[in-house]
Amino acid sequence: MASGEAKRRTALVTGASAGIGRELALVFASHGFDVVLVARREERLKELGERIGKEHGVKAHVLALDLADPAAPRRLFDEMAARHIMIDALVNNAGYTVPGHFRDTQWADQKALIQVMVTAVAELCHLFGPGMAARQYGRIINVASLAGHLPGAAGGTLYAASKAFVIKLSESLALEYQGRNVHVTALCPGFTYSEFHDVAGNRAEMNKLPKFMWMNGDAVAREAYEAVMAGRPVIINGRLNNFIALLTRLLPQRLVHALMARNQRNAKAKPRAA
Ligand SMILES: NC(=O)c1ccc[n+]([C@@H]2O[C@H](COP(=O)([O-])OP(=O)(O)OC[C@H]3O[C@@H](n4cnc5c(N)ncnc54)[C@H](OP(=O)(O)O)[C@@H]3O)[C@@H](O)[C@H]2O)c1
């Protein structure tokens, strides 16, 4: 870097190979951040990296990693140190659901979900947060969900629980880092077009939902960027999702639970590969 040249900031995005994470990487790049793209599908990350370089003139680093591996967060942190990449923004986005009733699923699958969506999220905040505080600049987006604001539904059982965890974690971290220019935001999208429901195996059912219930990933990502820059600890995307969250707080809880009992969207297990 030539002397006098402004230092470019770097954003690390997990789950950047698809959906909301891909859009978040594009939004950070469009604001001049170099990006570190993390997910398992390396080819996808490379394609996105090339596009980002061409369209936004920033650097894109690629790291293929399975966040279900308990060693992955530390490896990611050490790899950044080895490459002399300072992380100024962290986006914990990688996620999915394990469809089916909890009792019918394999514990190994539930354990992996906790690793990816709870432990890795907390560990990455724990690893990268102190450096951000010491440098007096940090932006952390933890992707939660509207589901984290609602009571649990039958099926996909740990999903809402993991997202509620992410919301509370983010709120507490936002308070811990107050005054240090480290902003922490829990991003809570509702239904968003991505590969999420293809992975869950319920795309056909989800396609029956009216279009007004859905948002595009780029709109979600832009709102997330604005929210974390403004220092908002929690953002629910879209008017409808905000209205739903408000209703679940205002209505009698017995009624809310009765409504949730009708929501069996994730109760059907995805047929297992032979
Ligand atoms: N779409 C929605 O309606 C919706 C609503 C609310 C919240 N969300 C949340 O938004 C986040 C992004 O989901 P999405 O909708 O964008 O889904 P998506 O299109 O399926 O993308 C999920 C991303 O997570 C990555 N990922 C999954 N397991 C991983 C693992 N073990 N290690 C590393 N990366 C992994 C995937 O990459 P690889 O497969 O290449 O590893 C992919 O890049 C999730 O946290 C999800 O819970 C989604």
The ligand as an SDF file (V2000), in Angstrom:
LIG
                    3D

 48 52  0  0  0  0  0  0  0  0999 V2000
  -34.1560  -17.6170    3.0650 N   0  0  0  0  0  0  0  0  0  0  0  0
  -34.9490  -17.3350    4.0830 C   0  0  0  0  0  0  0  0  0  0  0  0
  -36.1920  -17.3330    3.9450 O   0  0  0  0  0  0  0  0  0  0  0  0
  -34.3310  -16.9830    5.4090 C   0  0  0  0  0  0  0  0  0  0  0  0
  -35.1590  -16.3630    6.3560 C   0  0  0  0  0  0  0  0  0  0  0  0
  -34.6250  -16.0050    7.5810 C   0  0  0  0  0  0  0  0  0  0  0  0
  -33.2900  -16.2490    7.8630 C   0  0  0  0  0  0  0  0  0  0  0  0
  -32.5090  -16.8630    6.9290 N   0  0  0  0  0  0  0  0  0  0  0  0
  -31.0990  -17.1070    7.2930 C   0  0  0  0  0  0  0  0  0  0  0  0
  -30.2640  -16.5220    6.3130 O   0  0  0  0  0  0  0  0  0  0  0  0
  -29.0040  -17.1850    6.3110 C   0  0  0  0  0  0  0  0  0  0  0  0
  -28.6190  -17.4820    4.8800 C   0  0  0  0  0  0  0  0  0  0  0  0
  -29.5600  -18.4040    4.3320 O   0  0  0  0  0  0  0  0  0  0  0  0
  -30.0630  -18.3060    2.8300 P   0  0  0  0  0  0  0  0  0  0  0  0
  -31.4960  -18.1110    2.8630 O   0  0  0  0  0  0  0  0  0  0  0  0
  -29.2240  -17.3800    2.0660 O   0  0  0  0  0  0  0  0  0  0  0  0
  -29.8190  -19.8330    2.3910 O   0  0  0  0  0  0  0  0  0  0  0  0
  -28.9260  -20.4570    1.2220 P   0  0  0  0  0  0  0  0  0  0  0  0
  -29.1810  -19.7660   -0.0660 O   0  0  0  0  0  0  0  0  0  0  0  0
  -29.1660  -21.9220    1.2970 O   0  0  0  0  0  0  0  0  0  0  0  0
  -27.4320  -20.1420    1.6740 O   0  0  0  0  0  0  0  0  0  0  0  0
  -26.8800  -20.7510    2.8190 C   0  0  0  0  0  0  0  0  0  0  0  0
  -25.3770  -20.4910    2.8570 C   0  0  0  0  0  0  0  0  0  0  0  0
  -24.8370  -21.1160    4.0350 O   0  0  0  0  0  0  0  0  0  0  0  0
  -23.7110  -21.8940    3.6560 C   0  0  0  0  0  0  0  0  0  0  0  0
  -23.5340  -23.0310    4.5610 N   0  0  0  0  0  0  0  0  0  0  0  0
  -24.4830  -23.9410    4.9310 C   0  0  0  0  0  0  0  0  0  0  0  0
  -23.9210  -24.8750    5.7030 N   0  0  0  0  0  0  0  0  0  0  0  0
  -22.5960  -24.5560    5.8240 C   0  0  0  0  0  0  0  0  0  0  0  0
  -21.4810  -25.1610    6.4700 C   0  0  0  0  0  0  0  0  0  0  0  0
  -21.6000  -26.3130    7.1450 N   0  0  0  0  0  0  0  0  0  0  0  0
  -20.2740  -24.5710    6.3820 N   0  0  0  0  0  0  0  0  0  0  0  0
  -20.1190  -23.4280    5.6670 C   0  0  0  0  0  0  0  0  0  0  0  0
  -21.1320  -22.8060    5.0250 N   0  0  0  0  0  0  0  0  0  0  0  0
  -22.3530  -23.3790    5.1010 C   0  0  0  0  0  0  0  0  0  0  0  0
  -24.0230  -22.3530    2.2260 C   0  0  0  0  0  0  0  0  0  0  0  0
  -22.8070  -22.6120    1.5120 O   0  0  0  0  0  0  0  0  0  0  0  0
  -22.2430  -24.0550    1.0870 P   0  0  0  0  0  0  0  0  0  0  0  0
  -23.4130  -24.9700    0.8680 O   0  0  0  0  0  0  0  0  0  0  0  0
  -21.4540  -23.7490   -0.1480 O   0  0  0  0  0  0  0  0  0  0  0  0
  -21.3700  -24.4420    2.2350 O   0  0  0  0  0  0  0  0  0  0  0  0
  -24.6720  -21.0960    1.6450 C   0  0  0  0  0  0  0  0  0  0  0  0
  -23.6800  -20.2020    1.2010 O   0  0  0  0  0  0  0  0  0  0  0  0
  -29.1730  -18.4240    7.1830 C   0  0  0  0  0  0  0  0  0  0  0  0
  -28.5840  -18.1990    8.4440 O   0  0  0  0  0  0  0  0  0  0  0  0
  -30.6770  -18.5700    7.3130 C   0  0  0  0  0  0  0  0  0  0  0  0
  -31.0460  -19.2100    8.4910 O   0  0  0  0  0  0  0  0  0  0  0  0
  -33.0030  -17.2300    5.7110 C   0  0  0  0  0  0  0  0  0  0  0  0
  1  2  1  0
  2  3  2  0
  2  4  1  0
  4  5  1  0
  4 48  2  0
  5  6  2  0
  6  7  1  0
  7  8  2  0
  8  9  1  0
  8 48  1  0
  9 10  1  0
  9 46  1  0
 10 11  1  0
 11 12  1  0
 11 44  1  0
 12 13  1  0
 13 14  1  0
 14 15  2  0
 14 16  1  0
 14 17  1  0
 17 18  1  0
 18 19  2  0
 18 20  1  0
 18 21  1  0
 21 22  1  0
 22 23  1  0
 23 24  1  0
 23 42  1  0
 24 25  1  0
 25 26  1  0
 25 36  1  0
 26 27  1  0
 26 35  1  0
 27 28  2  0
 28 29  1  0
 29 30  1  0
 29 35  2  0
 30 31  1  0
 30 32  2  0
 32 33  1  0
 33 34  2  0
 34 35  1  0
 36 37  1  0
 36 42  1  0
 37 38  1  0
 38 39  2  0
 38 40  1  0
 38 41  1  0
 42 43  1  0
 44 45  1  0
 44 46  1  0
 46 47  1  0
M  CHG  2   8   1  16  -1
M  END
$$$$
